Amino acid sequence: MNLTEAVKAAGVVGAGGAGFPTHVKLSAKAECFLVNAAECEPLIETDKYLCRTFPDRVVAAAVAVAGHLGAKRTVIALKGKYHAEITALEGAISRSGAQVELFRMKTFYPAGDEQTMVQQVTGRSVPERGLPLDVGCVVDNVGTLLNIQDALEGTPVTEKYLSVVGEVKEPILLKVPVGTALTACVAEARPNLADYALIVGGPMMGKPLTDRAAIEAAVVTKTTGNLIVLPKEHYLFRRAQLPMETIRHQTKSACIQCRMCTDLCPRYLIGHQIRPNLVMRNLWREQELEDPQEYERVFGEAVNCCDCGVCEMFACPMGLSPRKVNGYIKGELRKRGIQVPRNMEPHAREFVDERKTPTDRLVARLGLSAYYGLHAHTCIPLEPETVFIPFQQHIGKPAVPVKAVGDPVAKGELLAQAAPDGLGLDGSHRLVIVLMQLVNLLQDGKPVRMSKRSGKAIALHDLLDEVSVDAARFFFNSRTATSPVDFDLDLAVREDSENPVYYVQYAHARICSLVSRLAEEGAQVPQAETVDAALLTAPEELTLLKALAQYPEEIHLAARDYDPSRINRYLVALAGDFHRFYNACRIKGEEPAVLGARLKLADTVRSVLANGMGLLGVSAPEKM
């Protein structure tokens, strides 16, 4: 099995964040593969431990993934202050001889945000609400990468590395089975409090748990990377519990329009159109706006918020909550069915490097200085007597169990699989979604650009005003799903051999004309069983026969790989073989047996060309 299949079979998902299925990322092609080892939030130790403990496996997995993606550049990005980790990775790179770069980032929040990291490493800004792949990058964190390496060796995801910090005797690192109770993890770290609260993840974007029943019910999932143990009365929990009505009243009365929430916003800095201060300024009239266009004009930028929390936890001098206001507005936009256009070509602000949020000052603002700078140096394996494995551990619909109650279960055995109706199906049919790359429209050798501000796409019906349906279908099918399509508008309307669809259609029409002329002279296309194929000995004839024999296999491979471009390439090659045969081997005027053999060969080519074009939805004209 290839890498993508191995990763899918092992159940690998993003080890942090939402847990996006990793095999989906690996189904694309990319220019740059980025390994995220920067630990986005403070007080998290996991990725550092993995880098210094398993550097050779990290590098080996990075090389394997980059090769699979066809990436020209492989980069491991981490903070420059991670001296031990950098030394370990440098040694692994040297031992492997691999072309892997280390990118040393400054200590700021959110250095580990993948869009921020892409901009820092490549200088490119990911489009609004887009993916790193939109600018030629794929990003995986260190934990995911090690799970990929395990998958290549046949080991599924059954365990998780995580750190436990905060109000504990000392920070610890644990290796635990997925499904381990969070309380068991905290107990191993010896908490200083009998009645504590938890943040699962980092202090900025992690999930707060204050209710005892909720804490006791929570377990380690594939995405759990850190636990912060804190008193229930801590500032972070008080902020998290503020109701929206209170936030609304605070905003109306206290926002001073200083713009700090905007000026320090990580998404604003990489060029996205998001100005939280304007949303805060207009919140007082939000419930009065009924016109959808006006609502979008005033509040639409809120959809570009990434929920990082810089605005409310660091930037705002009044202690307000632009993040929660943005979150509320995003919900209202969904309720109203308002689709906000995207800027597909953002560019980082000129002050992007000067307005980063320093981590040490952020930690002080969060009231976490007492726990900052304390490190866990060793990892403790934990083997609980029982585990509880949720069927929903990340984004998506819950998995469907393949084991019944009471069935024995071994470590590494499949317990559940993706729901067959998870994508809106009834469960009776398999749905495969092929992610296509962007289409670049060219005219006069230059890109036909979309609106930079609105990001609106060029409609297909507008394209069909310029080119034929046949040309559109042929050109759109001309590349694999993992390759961008360069759609040359000038080439698509040319009537010569440079235009591939014209070239193929012309070959078909040429054969139709040949058959028609010879029929008028009394030479009919013979039945196959009457043809002496031994007479077809010229190099051009043999090449054509071999090409025809390949057609069934090309259809099989195109169907297997969901790649109709194979048919395109085959038809162009077959048309070329026919034209060379026609120019080299005379048909009219030959003695009857040779004429019949060559005429049957030509007519067979016609039939295959027509069949292939039919598969693509392209017409097969008899005259041109």
N, C-alpha and C positions, 0 to 999 in steps of 0.2 A: 504494500500500500504506500501511496505517496504521502508527502508531508501533510497536505490538507486533510486527507482521509484519516491519517493517524491522529491528528489533533482533534478532529470531530469525534472519532471513536473514543478518545480518552476523556471527552467532556471538558476540554480546556475552554475557559472563558477568561475575559479580562480579570486579572487577580485583584484589581482595585476598581473603584467607581461602580458603574452600572452592570458590569459583567457582560459586556458585549461578546457574542460568540466569536472566538478567535479564528475559526476556520473560514468565516465570512471575510474577515480582513485578508486572509491569506489567499483568497480566490482572485485577487487583483494583481496587477503589475505596478511597480513603483520605482521611482528614480532613487529614493533614499529610504533606508530602513533605520528608524530611530529607536534605541533602547532607552527607556525612561528610568533612570536610576536616581532621580533628584529628590525623592520624597517630597511630594507637593506641600504637605503641611508640617508644621513643627511638632516635636515630641514623638515622631514615628521613627522606628529604628530598623524596620524589617529589611528594606531594600539594601541598606548599608551592610547588614549582616550577610545577606546573600551574595553581595559583590565581593566581600573580602573572604568569604568561606568557600564559594564555588566559582571562582573567576574563570577557570578553564571551561566549565560547563556553560557559563554565561556566554563566553566568546564563541564556543562551538555552536551553540544554539543560534546566536546572532548571525554567524556565517551561513548556517543552514537556511535560516529564514530569508536572509538577503539574497542568497542564490535562488531560492524558490521564487521570490518576487522579481528577480531580474534587476535588483537594485545596483546601481553603480557606486553608491556611497553607503557605508555602514557606520553608524555613529552611536556610541554610548555616551549619553549626556548625564552628568552628575555635577554636584556642587564642588567648586574648587577646594573647599575646606575639607573634603573627604580624603585626607591624605593616605590613610591606610588602604582605603578602597581603591584609590587611583594606583597606588603601588602594586596591589594585587592584580588589578586588571592589566596594567602595563606588562607585568610578567607573563600573564596568560597570552596576551597578544603576541609578545615576543616569541614564546614557545610555539605558538601555532603558526607563526609566519603570516597570519591573516591580515588583510587590508582593512583594519578596523580603527576608527578614530575615537579618541576621547575628547569630548567637548566639556570644558570646565565652565560651569555657570557660577554667577555671583549668588550670594545668599540673600534671596528675596522670596516673597510670597506673591503669586503661586508659581515658582520655578518649575514645578512638576506638572502644571497644566499643559496638556499636549499641544494646544494651539499656541500658547506662549512659547513653549519649547521649540516648536516648528519655526516660529518667527525668529527666535534667537539663533538657532542653528543654521537655517537656510536663508534668512532674510525675507521669506515669503509669508504673507498673511493668509490664513485660511479664510475662505468666504464666510459671511455671516450664516450661522447655523449650518455650517458645512463640516466636512471631515478633512483631516490631513491629506487623504488621498486626492482631494480636489487640487492640491498643489504638488502632487507627486510623491507624497510621503505616507508611510505606514508606521505607526507608533505602538510599541508594546512595552509594558513595564517589566522589571527584572523577574518578579514572581511568575508572570505569564510565560516569560522566556524559559525559565527552568521547567515549568510544566510542559512546554513544547518539547524540550530535550527529553523529559521523561516519556512523553508520548511516542517519540521516535524509538525509544527502547521498549515500548509496549506497556508502559506503566500508566494507568489512568489517574485522574486527580482524586485522591482520597484523603490527603493531608494538607495542612495549611500552616505556614509560618506566621506568627503574629507577635507583636510586642505588647506588654502591659506596663503602663506608666502612671504617673500621678501620685495619689495618696497611697503608696505602697512602701514596704520596707526598702526595696530597691527595684529599679526597673528590671524586667526580665524579658527574655525571648523564649517563645514556646514553639514546639512543633507538635501539632495536635491533629487528631482525625477530624475531618469535616463532620459536623453534628455534635461536637463537644459543647457542653453547657458553658456559657460565658462565666457563670459563677465559679465553675471549677477552675477556669483560667485565672480569675482574680484571686481565688483562694491560694493558688500556687505562688502568687506574688506577695502574699501576706499583707492584706490591706490594713491601713491604719484606722479605718472607720468600720464600725459594725453595720451602720446603715448608710450606704454610699449610693451615689448615682453614677451612671456610665455615659461616656460618649464612645460610640462605636465608629471608629475612623479617626479623622483629625478634628481639632477644635473648631475649625472654620466651617467645614462642610459635612462633618460626621453626624450620625444620628444620636440625639440625646435620649437617654432612658432614665426616668426618675421613678416611675411606678415599680414597686418591688415585684409585683406579679409579672410585669413585662420583662424585668431583668432576669428573673428566674426562668422564664420561658424561652429566652433568647439563646441561640446556639451559634457556633462558628459556621459560616458558609464559605463558599469558594471565593468570596470577595472580601472577607474580613481580614484586615491587616493590622489593626491596632485597637487597644482598649485604653481609655483614659478614665481612671478612677478619681472622682471628685466629690466634695461635700454637696449635698442636695441644694444648699443655699448659694452655691457658686454663681457668680455673675453670668456665666454662659447659659445656665439653666433659666435664670430669671429673664434673660433676653429672649430665649427660645419660647417662653410661655406667654409672651405678650400677645393679647388678642388683636385682631385686625382693627377693631373699632378704636382701641386705645392708640394704635399706631396712626390711624387716620387723624384723630384729634391732635396728637403730638405734631404730626406733619403740618397741619393747618396752622398751628399756633407758633411753632418754633423754627421752621426751616428758614434760614437766613440767606439762601441762594448764594452761598459762597463758592459753589462749583467744585468743592473738593471731592465729592462723590464721583463726579464726572472725570476730573483731571487725574485721579488715581485709579480709575477703572481699568483693569487689565484688557478687557475687550475694546474699550475706547482707544487704548494705547496702541493696539495692533491695527487700528483703522476701522473698526466697526462703528456703525452709526448708533450710538447709545449714549444718551445724556440724562442720567438719573435726576439731575437737578431740575430739568424741565418737567419730568413726570411728577416730581414732588411739588413743584410750583403749581401744577394744574390739578392736583388731586382733589381740591375743594369742589371742583365742578364736574368730577368724573361721573357721578350718578345722574347728572343733568343732561349729558350728551347722548342723544338718541340716534343721530345720523351716523351710520357706519363709517363713511368717508372722513368725517370730522373726528370721530373717535380714533381712527387709525392715524390721522395726521398729528393728533395731540399725544397719543399714548403708544403708538405702534412700535416705537424704538425699544420698549420694554422687553419685547420678545428676544432681543439679543443679549439679555442678562444671562450669565453663566452660573449665578448663585455662589460665586466665590466668597462673598461676604466682606470684601475690602471696604466697600462703601459704608456699611453700618458698623463694622467692628474696628475700623481704623481711621477712615477718612473723615467721617462726619464729626465736627466739633460739638454738635448739639446732642449727640447720642441717639439720632433718629435711625430709621430702618429702611433705607431705599431698597435693599434687597427684598424685603418682605412686600413692599409696595409693588415692586416689579413683578414678583410672584403672583400677587393678587391680580394685577393688570393682565398678565399672561392668561390667567384663568378666564377673565372676562372677555378677552379677545377670542378665545376658543368658544365660549358660550355664544358669542355673537356671530360666529362663523367668519371672522375677519382674517384674511390671509395677507400677511405683510410681505411686500417684496423684499428680496435680498440683494445686498451689494455683493456681487460676485468677484469684484476686483479691488478689495480694500488694500490700503497701503499704510504701513505703520506711521504713527505720528513722529515728527522729528525729535521729540523729547521722550521717546519710548524708553530709553535707557536711564534717563534722569529721574523718572517718577516711579521707579519700582518701590514696593513696600518692603522696608528692611525687616527681616524676620525677628531680630532681637527686640526691636521696638514694638512689633506686633504682639509678641509674647507678653511683654509688659502690659500692654493695653488689655490683654485678655485675662490678666491676673494669673498667669501661669509661670512666672519667673522662677518660683521655687522648684519647679520640676524641669526647667530647661537646662541643658548641658549635662544632665545625668544620663549615662549610657549603660546599656546592657551589653556585656561582652561575650557571654556564652549562651548557648541555646539548650533548653531543657525539654526532652521529649515527655509528653504527657499521654498516658493511655488510660482513659476513663473506662469504667466498667460498662457503661451504656452510652450510646449516642442517639440523637434524634435528628434525622436527616430530612429537612423540608423538601418538598417537591417543587418549590419555587424559591430559588436562591439568588436570582438576578432578574434582569428585565425579561419580559416574555411571559407566555402562558405557563402555568404549572405543568410539570412533566407528568406522564401517565405511567403508573407503576407496572412493572412486568413481573413482580413478585407478589404472591398472595400472603395474607396474614398467616403467620405460623411457619412460612417457608424458611429453611435455613439459608443464611447469607454468609458468603465468604468475602474477605477484604478484596476489593478490586472488581467484584462481580457487579454486573449491570442491575440496578434497582428500578430504574425508570428511563423512559425515553421521551423525546420531544413529542408533544401532543400533535396528532395528525391533523386536527382542526385548528391548530394554533394560529393559522393565517387566514381564518375565516372559511375553511373548507368544511365539508360535511364528514370528513374522515375517510371517505371511500376512494379518494383519488390522491395521488402524490402531486405536489406542486413544487416545481423547481424554479427559483427566481435567478435569472442571470443578470448580474450587475454590469451594465454597459459603461464604457468610458464616454467622455465628452465628444461632441461633434464640433469640429472647427470649420466654419464656412469661409471659403476663400474666394475672392474676386479680384482680378487683375494682380494675382499673386500676393494679395494682402488680406488679412483676416477681416471678415465682416463682423464688427463688434456689436455686442448688445449694449444697452444703456448701462453705464457704470453706476448710476444712482439707483435706478429702479431694479436693475437686474432681470428685467423681463426677457423672456426667451423669444426667439424668432419662431412664429407659428408655422406649422407644416403647410397650411394652405397658402401662406405667403411664399414659401419655397417652391410650391408647385405652380405658382405663377411664372416662375423663372425656368424650371426644368420639367421634363416629362415625368410621369409616374414611373415609367420603366427605369429611367436614369436614377430617380430617387431610391427606388427599391434596390437596384443593383449597387449603388454607391454605399447605402447604409449597411448592406450585407458584406461589404468588401473587407472588413477587418474583424479580427477576433474581439470578443467582449472585453478583453484586457488591454486592447490597443485603442488609442484615440483615432477617430475618423477625420481625415482631412477631405472635406467635400469641396472640390474645386468646381464652382459654378460655371466657369468658362469651359472647362473640359467636358462637363456633363452635357453641353449643347453642341459640341463639335461633332461633325460627321466625317470622321477619319479614324484610322487605326489606333490613334492615341486614346480615344474614348473607349474604354473596355466594353461597355454595354453595346455600343454601335458595332464594335469589332465582332462580338459574338452574334448579334442579330444579322449582321451582314453575311457571316459565314452560313447561317441558316437560309437566308434569302438566296444566296448564291447557289446553294445545292438545290433549292426548290426550282430555281430558274433552269438549272442544268437538267434536272429530271423532266421538267415540262418541255424543253426543247427537244430532248431525245425521244420523248413520247410522241411528239409530232412527226418524228422521223421513223416511228415504228419500233423504237428500242424501249421496252418496258423494263422496270425494275424486276429482276428475277426473284423467285422464291429462294430462300436460303439453301434449301436442300439440293437445289439444282446448280449451285455455284461451286466451281472448282477453286477452293481457297489456296491450293498449292501454286496457283498462278501469281499470287500476290507476293512477290519476292523482293521488290525494290525497297531500299532503306526507308523511304517515306511511307510506303505501305505498311511495313512491319511496325514502324513507330506508331502509326495510326491504329493498328490492330491492338497493340499493347495498351494504348491510351483508352480505347473502348473497353478493354477487359478490366481496367481499373475502376470503372464507374460504380459498380455495386459496392466496392470497398469504400469509396469516397462517401457514398450515401450513408453507409454504416458508421463511419468515423464522424461525419457531420452530426448525425443523430446522437451518437454516444457522448460527444463532447459539447453538444449544444452550440455548434459552430457552423452556421450556414456559409461562412466565408470560404470554407473548403470547396463548396459547389462553385462559387464565383471563380476561384483560382483554377479549378478543373476546367470549367467552360472556356475560359480565356486560353488556357493551354491547348485544349482540344481544337478550338477554332484556329489557333496558330498551326497546329499539326495538319489540319485539313488544308489550309491555304498553301502550305509547303508541298503537300501531296498533290494538290490540284495543279500547281505550277510545274511540278516535276514529272507527273505521270499523265500522259494523254489518255482520254477516254473516247471521245468521238473519233471515229475512223479506225479504231483498233479492230482486230478480228473478233468475232462475236463472243468467244469464251472469255477473253481478257476484258472486253467492254462490259460484259455482264458482271464479272467479278468486281471490277472497279466501280461500276455504277451501284452495285449492292453495298459496297463499302461506303461510298459517299452517302447513300440514303440512310444507312445505319447511323452515320455521324449526324445526319439531319434529325433523326428520331431522338438520339441522345441529347442533342442540343435543345430540342423542343421540350423534352422531359425535364432537363435541368433548369431551363428558364421557367418552366411551369412551377417547379418547386419554389422558386424565388418570387413567383407572382409577376414575372416579366413576360411580355408578349413575344411570340416568335413569328415575325412577319414573313410572308412569302415573297414580298416585293419591297424593294427599297430604292 
